Amino acid sequence: MKALQITELTGPDSALSPVDIPEPEASHMLTPGSGVVVDVVAAGVSFPEVLQTRGEYQFKPDLPFVPGAEVAGTVRSAPEGSRLAPGDRVAAMAMLGGFAEVAVAPDFLAFPLNDKLDFAQGAGLILNYHTAYFCLRLRGRLAEGETVLVHGAAGGVGTASIQVAKGLGAASVIAVVSSDEKEHVAREAGADEVVRSDGAWKDEVKAFGGADVIIDPVGGDRFTDSLRSLKEEGRLVVVGFTGGSIPEVKVNRLLLNNTEVVGAGWGAYVMAKQKVNREIGEALEPMIDSGVVKPLIGARFPLDRAAEALKLIDGRGATGKVVLDVAPQT
Ligand SMILES: NC(=O)c1ccc[n+]([C@@H]2O[C@H](COP(=O)([O-])OP(=O)(O)OC[C@H]3O[C@@H](n4cnc5c(N)ncnc54)[C@H](OP(=O)(O)O)[C@@H]3O)[C@@H](O)[C@H]2O)c1
């Protein structure tokens, strides 16, 4: 099969090489001897793949390896007892191996793909939307009628968080973005208010009444202003650090305003909890049916131009989900 391998840790420009390698067997590293084999139509591209090209991601497979955490396509084979059958449309978290014509995922991370979504949207579903649900509901304890603020709101996790917050009944979602184009994307995703990261966003958010839950995939020096933007009993959910630096908290602020900082690491949490994956997938289905959850696809590239996809994300140019078209959509 055709695939891309990371052969050296030299960054998005040069780390990937096209290869012709044997198809994988129906066995995944998380479920040895068992796995859902997928004929890949679309592969999602995300920050971890950029980091992997430099050897900077926490999970460091031996070289060479096929990157690509998530895919959508059709099931070629599924293990006994699976709710999936050959020919089913599927969205699957393979962790690795997605930049290829055939990939394998553990059964507990493979979900029937709702008819409302195409394969590109399926390739943008699990990482971002399961993370968004996990962060907002399970970690941020979002309740109906609350106000949510989302940093990096035009990005993959950001657009997903806007939509899932609306699906969970948030009264208002405020998006923080850095450009006009990203403002447009955040509004398309469903944001009620949009503020600019280079403006007086904290004061604007306070004028809106503050936030009950803040989703922060950016970190960096805006963290203290995020804490100041929380309402009493508000929760700031730490999701990532695309801004580069890892912020520090003066905990007296938490005491003075009765607020919380909550860590949210979706991958580490759900890998060992198969039931939670199923529950998150089921909770998202009605949101997909109603149309509130609808992954926004930004740039699309053929498999052999994956380096361009990685560079787009690396250069802060991505909006929504970046996707590789591996096979024609049928
Ligand atoms: N905790 C978890 O379980 C979990 C799960 C999935 C992903 N993540 C992490 O969440 C983060 C966001 O992922 P994503 O897929 O949403 O990424 P993305 O689509 O590239 O979006 C990230 C956003 O961060 C903002 N940003 C601010 N400073 C930046 C900089 N210096 N370089 C790049 N972006 C910058 C950008 O928005 P503006 O330009 O508008 O500021 C950008 O839209 C990543 O760190 C990822 O690893 C965590």
The ligand as an SDF file (V2000), in Angstrom:
LIG
                    3D

 48 52  0  0  0  0  0  0  0  0999 V2000
   -5.6260   17.9240   26.1540 N   0  0  0  0  0  0  0  0  0  0  0  0
   -6.0650   17.1400   25.2050 C   0  0  0  0  0  0  0  0  0  0  0  0
   -6.6470   16.1050   25.4780 O   0  0  0  0  0  0  0  0  0  0  0  0
   -5.8670   17.5350   23.7740 C   0  0  0  0  0  0  0  0  0  0  0  0
   -6.5290   16.8770   22.7470 C   0  0  0  0  0  0  0  0  0  0  0  0
   -6.3820   17.3570   21.4170 C   0  0  0  0  0  0  0  0  0  0  0  0
   -5.5090   18.4090   21.1770 C   0  0  0  0  0  0  0  0  0  0  0  0
   -4.8450   18.9930   22.2150 N   0  0  0  0  0  0  0  0  0  0  0  0
   -3.9440   20.1260   22.0180 C   0  0  0  0  0  0  0  0  0  0  0  0
   -4.7360   21.2840   21.7720 O   0  0  0  0  0  0  0  0  0  0  0  0
   -3.9310   22.2120   21.0420 C   0  0  0  0  0  0  0  0  0  0  0  0
   -4.7360   22.7690   19.8590 C   0  0  0  0  0  0  0  0  0  0  0  0
   -4.9170   21.7740   18.8820 O   0  0  0  0  0  0  0  0  0  0  0  0
   -5.6860   22.1190   17.5420 P   0  0  0  0  0  0  0  0  0  0  0  0
   -5.7590   20.8620   16.7640 O   0  0  0  0  0  0  0  0  0  0  0  0
   -6.9280   22.8650   17.8620 O   0  0  0  0  0  0  0  0  0  0  0  0
   -4.6620   23.1060   16.8320 O   0  0  0  0  0  0  0  0  0  0  0  0
   -4.9550   24.1980   15.6730 P   0  0  0  0  0  0  0  0  0  0  0  0
   -6.1270   23.7760   14.8700 O   0  0  0  0  0  0  0  0  0  0  0  0
   -3.6640   24.4610   15.0070 O   0  0  0  0  0  0  0  0  0  0  0  0
   -5.4180   25.4870   16.5080 O   0  0  0  0  0  0  0  0  0  0  0  0
   -4.6220   26.0380   17.5110 C   0  0  0  0  0  0  0  0  0  0  0  0
   -4.9240   27.5120   17.6940 C   0  0  0  0  0  0  0  0  0  0  0  0
   -3.9800   28.0130   18.6440 O   0  0  0  0  0  0  0  0  0  0  0  0
   -3.8100   29.3860   18.4170 C   0  0  0  0  0  0  0  0  0  0  0  0
   -2.4200   29.8040   18.5950 N   0  0  0  0  0  0  0  0  0  0  0  0
   -2.0060   30.7630   19.4220 C   0  0  0  0  0  0  0  0  0  0  0  0
   -0.6850   30.9110   19.3530 N   0  0  0  0  0  0  0  0  0  0  0  0
   -0.2390   30.0280   18.4440 C   0  0  0  0  0  0  0  0  0  0  0  0
    1.0340   29.7300   17.9230 C   0  0  0  0  0  0  0  0  0  0  0  0
    2.1290   30.3640   18.3490 N   0  0  0  0  0  0  0  0  0  0  0  0
    1.1350   28.7640   16.9720 N   0  0  0  0  0  0  0  0  0  0  0  0
    0.0400   28.0950   16.5470 C   0  0  0  0  0  0  0  0  0  0  0  0
   -1.2080   28.3480   17.0220 N   0  0  0  0  0  0  0  0  0  0  0  0
   -1.3410   29.3110   17.9470 C   0  0  0  0  0  0  0  0  0  0  0  0
   -4.2680   29.6790   16.9900 C   0  0  0  0  0  0  0  0  0  0  0  0
   -5.3780   30.5420   17.0890 O   0  0  0  0  0  0  0  0  0  0  0  0
   -5.2080   32.1130   16.9750 P   0  0  0  0  0  0  0  0  0  0  0  0
   -4.2900   32.3720   15.8150 O   0  0  0  0  0  0  0  0  0  0  0  0
   -6.6040   32.5710   16.7400 O   0  0  0  0  0  0  0  0  0  0  0  0
   -4.6450   32.5370   18.3000 O   0  0  0  0  0  0  0  0  0  0  0  0
   -4.7300   28.3320   16.4520 C   0  0  0  0  0  0  0  0  0  0  0  0
   -5.9350   28.4600   15.7110 O   0  0  0  0  0  0  0  0  0  0  0  0
   -2.6510   21.4680   20.6340 C   0  0  0  0  0  0  0  0  0  0  0  0
   -1.6350   21.8310   21.5550 O   0  0  0  0  0  0  0  0  0  0  0  0
   -3.0300   20.0270   20.8150 C   0  0  0  0  0  0  0  0  0  0  0  0
   -1.9030   19.2150   21.0760 O   0  0  0  0  0  0  0  0  0  0  0  0
   -5.0130   18.5780   23.4840 C   0  0  0  0  0  0  0  0  0  0  0  0
  1  2  1  0
  2  3  2  0
  2  4  1  0
  4  5  1  0
  4 48  2  0
  5  6  2  0
  6  7  1  0
  7  8  2  0
  8  9  1  0
  8 48  1  0
  9 10  1  0
  9 46  1  0
 10 11  1  0
 11 12  1  0
 11 44  1  0
 12 13  1  0
 13 14  1  0
 14 15  2  0
 14 16  1  0
 14 17  1  0
 17 18  1  0
 18 19  2  0
 18 20  1  0
 18 21  1  0
 21 22  1  0
 22 23  1  0
 23 24  1  0
 23 42  1  0
 24 25  1  0
 25 26  1  0
 25 36  1  0
 26 27  1  0
 26 35  1  0
 27 28  2  0
 28 29  1  0
 29 30  1  0
 29 35  2  0
 30 31  1  0
 30 32  2  0
 32 33  1  0
 33 34  2  0
 34 35  1  0
 36 37  1  0
 36 42  1  0
 37 38  1  0
 38 39  2  0
 38 40  1  0
 38 41  1  0
 42 43  1  0
 44 45  1  0
 44 46  1  0
 46 47  1  0
M  CHG  2   8   1  16  -1
M  END
$$$$
